[in-house]
Amino acid sequence: MKANELQKVYQIHLCLNQAMFLFEELSEDNKFLTDNNELYEKIILLCEDLTKELHKNQDNNYAYTLSKLKKAIEKVKIPKHF
């Protein structure tokens, strides 16, 4: 996989992770969450599948990059508009 394409796949993975975390921050009785629970479940599966693929194909580079990005992601706060 070319470096530029790999970078895009990392970005997709990060977006999926962020979406998953944002869903998890919603209250259990949130209408959007209850109406879109199937979407949330699909995001989880996509994220898990992509993680496995990246670990398999880019193990050393991906593991290192993910550990660095995880620290950065934990510091990022997305404003809540709801």
N, C-alpha and C positions, 0 to 999 in steps of 0.2 A: 504494500500500500504506500502510495506517495505521501511525503510528509504533509503536504497541504491537505490531502484527503483525510489523513489520520487526524489532523487538527480539527477538521469539520466533524468527524465522528466523535472526538472528545467533546466538542461543543454540544452536539446532540445529547450525549450522555449527561453532561452537566445540566442541560435544560430539563431533561427527564427527571433527574434527581431533584432539581429545584421545584418542578411541578409536584412531585411526590411529597416533598416536605411542606409545600404550601397547602396541599390537600389535607395533610395531617394536622396542620395548625387550625383548621376549621373546627368549629364545635360539632359534636356528634349529631345535633339536631338541625344543622345548617341545611337549608333547602337545596342549595346548589350541590352540596356533597351528597345528599340523599338522592337527588335527581340524576346525578352523574357518577354514582358509585361504580358503575360498569367501566366508565372511562378511567377512573382512578385505578381499578384493578388491572386494566390494560397497560397503564403507565408503569405500574409495578413490574408486570411481566416483561415489558419491553426493556426496562432498565436492568432487570436481572439478566435477561438474555444478552443484552449488549455488554454488560459487565463480564459475563463468562467469555464471550467472543473476544473482547479486548484482552482479557487476561491470557487467553489461549494464544492469540496471534501476536501480541505485543507485550508479553509478560514483564520483562525487565523495565522497559521504557515506560509502559503504562502504569505499573505499580509505583514507580518513583514519581511520575507526573501526578498521579491521583493523590498520593500522600501530600504533595505540595499544594495541589488545588483544594484538597479537603480543608486544609488550614485556612486558605483564603476564603472559601465558601462559608465556613463557620463564622467568619468576621463580617460577611456581607449581610446587610439587612435590607429587605425589600419592603418599601412602604405599603401598608395595607390601605386599600381604597374602599373597603366594605364597612 
